[in-house]
Structures are given as structure tokens and as C-alpha cells.
Amino acid sequence: MTMRVKGVSQIGGLAAGAVALLMAAAPVAAIAQDTAAKSTTHDAPPSTDLPRVTVTAPYTTIHGGYVISSDFRVDPRMPSVVFPGQALQQDDILSIRPVHLNPDEYLVLQECAQADCAQAANVRVWNSAGAVNTYVGANSERIWIKHENKYFIFLKRLPLVTGACGGCGDSFTSFEPLSPPMTLYPTGQAARMMQEKLAEHADDPAIPVVSQTHEESEYVVRFEGGSTVRIKRMHAANGPAPDQAPGGPAS
């Protein structure tokens, strides 16, 4: 059983503003539905077969047969959201490595689940202990991009779980797969026990970015409060991505 803290119609200006700015700020990309989005959205259009695109962007190097790019940025209109400088393409490998997250913080990678981005799908979520929904290759840091789309990264603060219930642990570990962009709704026993407190913070904005740098092939972003994340994008330099694409080149 899942628990939705607020209905979409009750989210207010936060999600509506995020939708408008995401459409303006994120790189242009073809919208292709994720499997998770398809399972909850009927009559979704089939995924588009896209031509392979070699990553040619600033902050780019070649290593181990992969083009590696740290071309990510924060749009001034959305100081809490990290975007790829160019739209992610099919068979890209996205490496996201949280160096430090505070116990009440959750790093979120989302993609638009609709053409207008009124709904977003959680691709991966990290808490202070690590990734909570690692599916492919059991690699918590690397995500194999299956289709071109608008992807974005943000850091969300939620109430501390400690003491909410016996056996709940210190952090939330499951979330609604679909929600308005830049929102994160916990599910499970701890969320049910903390429903009132979660409702109080449902409209809290994402945590702002305070600094961003490019260190060779990695983009390093630091958020207000000190949490730091290292990000890079990889793509096979020639030919199709190998079967072990989620692993990518050696770090």
C-alpha cells in the first residue's frame, strides 16, 4: 500500500512553476516513455528509436573507448536543479556519485514522464547510505540511459525517520514512482507513520546549489548544507554500447 501526501491538484505553485521552468531550461530532447511510466500511463506512445549521437561537448575527454563529459550545469532560473548541458542520448551511461549526503537528504534523478513534463519518473534515488533503487548491474553510481529524454538532478530534504517505527531504519527507502517534477513522495511503513509531518513539508523546495566546478572529466556540485555530488556522462566512442554498458570504463 502506498501513501500520497498531497494530490497533484493540491501541490500549488511549486510543481506548476517547476514544469514551466523545466520545459524552458532543460536541453531539447525527444520524449520517450520509461517502462515504469508505461506501467501507470495507458495509451502511451511507443519509445522512439533514436540515431546514435556522439557526445561532443565542452569538458570532454576520451578514456577506455568512451567519450566522457562533465558538461552539466545549473540554470539561473532553477538554482536547485542540475541539467546535462546536452540532452542525454540512448546508451549514454550517467555516473552520479554522492560524496556526502546529510541524513535527512535525498539525491534524486528524474526524467519527464510526459511531453509537457507535468509528471516525472524517479530513475534513481540516493539517501545518506547509498542508492535505494539500483536495478541494472547492481551498480549504485551508474545509470544506463535507455532512451533520449529530459533528465534532471536535485537534492530534497525530508523529515528524519529515526524513531518513526520499529525496524524502519534511519531513512526512507521507497517512493512513488511518478509525481510532479521535483517532488518526492515516500511510501511504506515509515511514510504511513509520518504522514502528518510529511504533509507539512510536501511543498518544501529543493535544496539550492551553492557551487559548481568542472574537475577534468567530472562535474562537482555542492549544495547548501555541504552535500557534494560528482557527475559525469559516458558514451561508447565508436559502435554500439557494450553489453556491460552499466559498468562503463574503469574509473
C-alpha positions in Angstrom: 0.0 0.0 0.0 1.4 3.4 -0.9 0.6 6.8 0.5 0.3 10.0 -1.4 0.9 13.0 0.9 -0.9 15.5 -1.4 -2.8 15.1 -4.5 -1.4 16.7 -7.7 -4.2 19.3 -7.6 -3.1 20.4 -4.2 0.6 20.8 -4.9 0.1 24.5 -5.8 2.7 26.8 -7.4 5.8 24.7 -6.7 5.1 22.0 -9.2 3.5 24.2 -11.7 6.4 26.6 -11.7 8.8 23.6 -11.9 7.1 22.3 -15.0 7.3 25.6 -16.8 10.9 26.2 -16.0 11.9 22.6 -16.7 10.5 22.9 -20.2 12.4 26.1 -20.7 15.7 25.2 -19.1 16.3 21.5 -19.9 18.0 20.6 -23.2 15.6 19.8 -26.0 15.0 16.1 -26.3 12.6 13.6 -27.7 10.2 12.3 -25.0 10.3 8.5 -24.7 8.3 6.8 -22.0 10.1 4.7 -19.4 8.9 1.2 -18.6 7.9 2.4 -15.2 5.9 5.3 -16.7 4.2 3.0 -19.2 3.0 0.7 -16.4 1.0 3.5 -14.9 0.2 5.5 -18.0 -2.2 3.9 -20.6 -2.1 4.5 -24.3 1.5 5.9 -24.0 3.3 6.3 -27.4 6.0 3.8 -28.1 9.6 4.7 -27.5 11.3 6.4 -30.3 14.3 4.7 -32.0 17.0 7.4 -32.0 20.2 7.6 -34.0 23.4 7.2 -32.0 24.8 10.6 -31.2 28.5 11.0 -30.3 28.9 13.3 -27.3 30.8 16.4 -28.4 30.6 19.0 -25.7 32.8 21.2 -23.6 34.7 19.5 -20.8 35.0 16.3 -22.8 37.8 13.6 -22.7 38.2 10.1 -24.2 39.2 7.2 -22.0 39.0 3.4 -22.4 37.0 3.7 -25.6 34.4 6.0 -24.0 33.8 9.7 -24.6 33.5 11.2 -21.1 31.8 14.6 -20.5 31.3 16.7 -17.4 29.1 19.1 -19.3 26.4 19.7 -16.6 25.1 23.0 -15.4 22.6 24.8 -13.2 20.2 27.2 -14.9 20.0 30.5 -13.0 16.2 30.3 -13.2 16.3 27.0 -11.3 19.2 27.2 -8.8 18.3 23.8 -7.2 18.4 21.7 -10.4 21.3 20.2 -12.3 20.9 19.6 -16.0 23.1 17.9 -18.6 24.5 20.5 -21.0 23.1 18.5 -23.9 20.2 16.1 -23.8 21.1 12.6 -22.7 21.0 10.1 -25.6 20.2 6.4 -25.8 23.1 4.2 -24.5 24.7 7.0 -22.5 26.0 6.0 -19.1 25.3 8.5 -16.4 27.6 8.4 -13.4 26.3 10.0 -10.3 28.4 9.7 -7.1 27.3 11.3 -3.9 30.4 12.1 -1.9 28.4 13.2 1.1 24.6 13.4 1.9 23.2 14.5 5.2 20.9 12.0 7.0 17.7 13.9 6.0 18.6 14.5 2.3 17.8 12.5 -0.8 19.5 12.9 -4.1 17.0 12.4 -7.0 17.5 11.7 -10.7 14.2 12.2 -12.5 13.0 12.2 -16.1 10.0 13.7 -17.7 7.2 11.1 -18.0 5.0 13.2 -20.3 5.7 15.5 -23.2 4.8 18.5 -21.1 6.7 17.2 -18.1 3.7 17.6 -15.8 4.7 14.2 -14.4 8.2 12.9 -13.7 9.5 9.4 -13.1 12.1 8.6 -10.5 15.1 7.0 -12.2 17.2 6.6 -9.1 17.1 8.0 -5.6 20.0 8.0 -3.1 19.9 8.5 0.7 22.8 9.0 3.0 23.5 5.3 3.0 23.5 4.9 -0.8 21.2 4.2 -3.7 17.8 2.8 -2.7 16.6 1.6 -6.1 19.5 0.1 -8.0 18.2 -2.2 -10.8 20.8 -2.7 -13.5 24.1 -4.3 -12.9 23.8 -3.6 -9.1 25.9 -0.5 -9.7 24.6 2.2 -7.4 26.5 5.0 -9.2 25.9 4.3 -12.9 22.7 4.5 -14.8 22.3 3.1 -18.3 20.2 5.6 -20.3 17.7 3.6 -22.4 16.2 6.5 -24.3 16.6 10.2 -25.0 14.6 12.4 -22.7 14.8 15.3 -20.3 16.7 14.3 -17.2 17.4 16.4 -14.1 19.0 16.0 -10.7 18.0 17.7 -7.4 18.5 17.3 -3.7 15.4 17.0 -1.5 15.2 17.3 2.3 12.6 15.2 4.1 11.8 14.7 7.8 14.1 12.4 9.7 12.8 8.8 10.0 14.6 7.9 13.2 12.2 6.6 15.8 9.2 6.6 13.5 8.6 2.9 13.9 10.5 -0.3 14.9 12.6 -1.6 12.0 12.1 1.4 9.8 15.7 2.4 9.8 17.0 6.0 9.6 15.8 7.0 6.1 13.0 6.4 3.6 13.8 3.6 1.1 10.8 3.6 -1.2 9.0 6.3 -3.1 6.1 6.9 -5.5 7.4 6.1 -9.0 5.6 9.0 -10.6 4.9 12.5 -9.2 5.1 16.2 -10.4 8.7 17.2 -11.2 11.0 18.0 -8.3 8.7 16.3 -5.8 9.5 13.1 -3.9 6.8 11.1 -2.0 8.0 8.4 0.4 5.9 5.2 0.6 5.9 2.3 3.1 5.5 1.9 6.8 7.6 4.9 7.8 5.7 7.1 5.4 2.4 6.0 6.8 3.6 6.6 10.4 4.8 10.1 9.4 2.0 11.1 7.2 1.2 14.3 9.0 4.8 15.5 9.2 5.4 14.7 5.5 2.3 16.7 4.6 3.7 19.7 6.4 6.8 19.6 4.2 5.4 18.4 0.9 5.8 21.8 -0.7 9.3 22.5 0.6 11.6 23.5 -2.3 14.7 21.5 -3.4 18.0 22.5 -1.8 19.9 25.2 -3.7 23.2 24.6 -5.3 25.9 26.9 -3.9 28.9 25.9 -6.1 29.8 24.0 -9.2 33.1 23.2 -10.8 34.5 21.0 -13.6 37.4 18.8 -12.5 38.8 17.2 -15.6 36.0 14.7 -16.7 33.8 15.2 -13.6 31.3 17.9 -12.7 31.3 18.6 -9.0 28.3 20.2 -7.4 27.9 21.3 -3.8 24.5 22.0 -2.3 23.5 24.3 0.6 24.3 22.4 3.8 27.5 20.8 2.4 26.3 17.8 0.4 28.6 17.2 -2.6 28.0 15.1 -5.7 30.3 14.2 -8.6 28.7 13.6 -12.0 29.9 12.6 -15.5 28.4 11.3 -18.7 29.9 8.4 -20.8 29.2 7.1 -24.2 31.0 4.5 -26.4 33.3 6.4 -28.8 32.5 4.0 -31.7 29.9 1.4 -32.4 27.1 0.2 -30.2 27.4 0.3 -26.4 28.8 -3.0 -25.0 26.6 -5.5 -23.2 28.1 -4.4 -19.9 27.2 -0.8 -20.5 26.1 -0.1 -16.9 29.7 -0.7 -15.8 31.3 1.6 -18.3 35.0 2.2 -18.3 37.2 1.8 -15.3 37.1 4.9 -13.1 
